Amino acid sequence: FAADWSARANDMRSLIKGASVLVLGGAGTIGAACVGALLEFSPRRLHVVDVDENGLARLTRDIRSSPASATDAELHFLAADMGGYPMEAHLDAAGPFDLVLDFAAVKHVRSEKSVPALLHMIDVNVLKQDRLFRRIEKSKSPTRCFAVSTDKAADPANFMGATKRLLEEVLFAAGDRAPQLATMSARFANVAFSSGSLLESFWLRLHAGRPLAAPRETQRYFLSAREAAEICL
């Protein structure tokens, strides 16, 4: 994507430079890669929210040890559920935000093993997303709201894909209700070495001195984390 990324660099810079940006699920693989890419365009404020406090700590250390540490952006890291009341309080206290990027999700098909797990998937991928978008919509501040989706949302054959398809619907419905809010999403498949991925399991097994394992007759096509970030941005 190098040529495409380069061709759109000025457009992205005009959109992001000096902007207030909120990233939800920012400690995950794609979210963290997007945070790094966003810092290249000099936002004024960058707030990152994730339920994984250890992931946020790793992201903070990574930013401080990279060229991004020279940024003048106001950086804020919040360990909170994006659909909970503390998140609503943060939106009220720290808003408005110009751009919102949403990577928060239950993303694995293997999370469909029981009825409570399915209810949790609906809660995170649909209900909390809808609550968040409605809260953002009422603030009348963001010009753009992005939520990451998955290839499994196309003609879904599993519950996870179906909930992500519904996520797209509640996102676009927010855009329909608020004409000033441009809503968009992106679908793609496997990101190499992302949390819970097959390649990450290889890395962990190698470190533990255990044999590698993979499903039979499986083909996987991987994007790098940076390529995933470029697609989203």
N, C-alpha and C positions, 0 to 999 in steps of 0.2 A: 504493500500500500504506500510505499515511499513517495512515488510521484503524486498520488492523489493527496496525501498528507501535506506535501510541500505546496501543491497548487492552492490548497485551502488555508494555508497558514495565516495569511493576512486577514481572511474572513473570521477565523477563530480568534485571532488576536483582538480584533475590533469588538468581538462579542464578550471576551473573557477579561481583557485587561481592565483593571479598575472595578471589576464586578464583585458582587457578593455571591458566593457559591456555597451551596449546601449539598454534601454528598452523604447519602444514606447507604448503609452497608459498605462503608468505605474501607473496612479492614480486610475484606475478602480479596481474592486474587485480582478480579477485574476492577473492583472499586479502588484498590490501592494503586494499580497501574494507572487508572484514570487520575487519581490525585497527583501522581508524579507528572503526568502529562499536562494537567491543568496548571501546575506551578510554573511550567515553561512559558506561560502566557500572562504572567503577572497579575493574578486576581488581587483585589484589595483585601478581601476576606475569604477564607476557606474554612468552613466548619465541617467536620467529619463525625458521623454518628455510626455506632455499631454496638451490638450487644456483646461482642467479643472484646473484653477489655484487654486481654493479652495480645490480641491482634492489633488493637490500637496502639499498645505499647511498642510492638514491633514496627508498626508503621511510623511512629514518632521517631524511633531510633534510626530507621532507614532514611527518613527525610533529613535528620540532623547530621548524618554521616555522608550525605550526597551533595552534589552541587546545588540542589534545591534548598539547602540550608541557608543560602545567601538571600533567600526571598525576603521581601519587605511585607509580605502578606500577613494579615492577622490570622494565625492558625489556632483553631480550637478543636479539641477532641472530646467527645461526649460518649460515655459508655451507657447507652440507654436503648430501650425497645422503641423502634421508630413508630409503633402504633400506640404507645402508652401515653399517659397523661404528662409525665416528665418531658416527653418530646413536644407535646402541645405547649407546655410552659416555655420551653426553649424557643419555639417558633415565635411566641408572643414577646419574649424578652430580647431575643437576638435578631429577629427579623427587622426589615424585610430582606429577602434574598432575591437576586436577579435570576439565578439559574439553580435548578434543583436536579440532581442526578440520583436516581434510585436504583440501588443494586441489592436491596434487602430481599431475601427470598428463602423459602425452603426449596432446594433445587435438585434433590436426588430422588429418583424413582424408588430407590430402596427405602425411602421414608414412608412408603404406603403400606406398611406391614400390619397395621391394626386400625380399628375405627378411631381411637383417640389420636393416632398419628395423622389420619386423614383429616380429622377436624382441625388439628393444629395447622396442617397445610392450607386448608381453606381460610383459617383465621389470618395467617401471615400473608399468604399470596393474594388474597382477595379482600377480606373484610378490613384489615388494618390498612391496606393500601388505599381502599376507598375512603376510609376515615381521614387518612393523611392528605389525599388529593383534595378532598372537600375543605380541609383546613387551609391548605395552600391556596386554593381557589378563592376563599373568603378574604385572604390577605391582600388580594389584588396587586401583588408585587411582582411575582416571577414573570418573566417574558417567555421562558422555556422550561419545560419539565420533561425529563427523559426517564424512562424505566426500562431496564434490560429485560429481555424475554429469552426464549429458547426455540430452537428448531422443533422441539416436541410440541409447541403450540400450534403447529400446522397440522390440521386433521388429527387431533390428539388421540393417541392409542393408549394413554395412561392417565392417571389422575393428576400427576404433576403437570403434564402438558396442558390438561384441561384447565387447571387453576391459573397457569400462566396465560392461557388464552383469555380467561376472564379478567386477569390483571390488565391486559391490553384494552379490554372493553371499558373497564372503570377509568383507566387513564384517559382514553379518548373521549369518554363521556364528560370528564372534567373540562377538557378543552372545548367541547360543544357548549357547556354551560358558561364558560368564561372566555369570550372572544379574544381577550388580550393575551391569553395563555396558549402558546404553541406547545402541543404535546406530541411526543414521538417515542418510538421504541426501536429496538434492533433484535433480530433473531439470529443466533448462530450456535454452533455446536461446542465441541470439546476444546477447552483451553489447557494447553500443556502445563503439567505440574500444578494445576489449580487444586485447592483444598478438596480432598476426597476423590481426586481423579485417579485413573489407573496408573499414570506415570508417577504421580506422587507416591502411590503405594509401592512402586518398584524402588524408588529412592529410599523409602523407609525400611523396606525389607532388606535392601543391600546393607544399610547401616546396622540392621539387627542381625545380619548373617543368616537370613532366612531365604528359602527358595522363592523365586519369582512365580507369580500366578496370574493367569488371565483367562477369560472365557474362551472356549473353543470357537474356532472359525469366526473370529471377531476382527473386523477392520475398523480402525479409528483414524480420523483425520483431525489434526490438531492445529489450532492457532496458538501463537505465543501470547503471553499476557499483554505485551505492548501492542500487538496487532488487534487484540480485543479492545483495548483502550482507544485505539485510533478509530475503529468502527463506531464505537459509542459516541465519541466526541465529534 
